[in-house]
Amino acid sequence: MTTQIIGTKKSSDYRRCIRFCRERQISFQERDHREKPLSPTELEKVARDCGGYAALIDEESAVYRKRGLAWMEYDPREELLEDPTLLRVPIVRSDRGAAVVPDETMLRVLLL
């Protein structure tokens, strides 16, 4: 499996992950989660590796606040499938697993 970095180019963490790969000449595939959202199967695999669907929701995003998710009960899986902008990004996927907003240590474990 080719390493995937999922997120948006505006994110500094996304650019940091890309820079990490380029500096170490690791081949990777960039993917904007707004243009090409994760399929239900991909979302399930990422959630399994990252600690569940609730860990994938960005509780500090404007979309989260606008929809009022902090004050209601909801199914994280359904919300993520309905609105992929709720994802915490970047998500790095490789043969060794996946991580959400990985630090350099986690990137080393996943990619080296």
C-alpha positions, -999 to 999 in steps of 0.1 A, spaced: 0 0 0 12 34 -9 14 58 20 -15 83 20 -17 117 36 -53 128 39 -61 164 47 -61 199 33 -32 220 20 -42 248 44 -33 227 74 2 232 88 2 197 102 -6 184 67 23 203 52 46 190 81 37 154 72 44 160 35 77 177 43 86 147 66 80 123 37 98 144 11 129 149 33 132 111 37 123 103 1 92 83 11 67 79 -17 32 91 -8 -1 100 -22 -19 133 -12 -56 132 -8 -80 161 0 -107 147 22 -132 174 10 -128 165 -27 -126 127 -23 -140 116 11 -132 84 28 -154 54 18 -172 37 47 -147 8 46 -117 32 46 -133 51 75 -138 19 95 -101 9 90 -89 43 101 -112 44 131 -100 9 141 -63 20 140 -69 54 157 -92 45 186 -127 47 173 -149 71 154 -151 96 182 -114 101 181 -117 111 144 -141 140 150 -126 175 153 -144 190 182 -127 223 177 -138 228 141 -163 255 130 -185 229 114 -187 210 148 -198 242 166 -221 253 138 -240 220 138 -242 221 176 -228 186 180 -214 195 214 -249 196 229 -265 166 213 -260 128 212 -250 116 178 -235 86 160 -199 96 151 -197 72 122 -229 86 106 -218 122 111 -184 115 95 -199 98 65 -224 127 61 -199 155 65 -162 146 59 -151 181 70 -156 169 106 -125 147 103 -94 157 123 -66 160 98 -41 151 87 -46 113 87 -16 93 76 -22 57 64 4 31 56 9 -6 57 16 -3 94 -16 14 103 -30 49 105 -27 79 128 -46 112 132 -24 143 135 7 123 141 38 138 157 73 130 143 77 99 166 44 84 152 54 92 117 87 73 122 68 43 135 43 44 106 67 52 77 103 41 85 
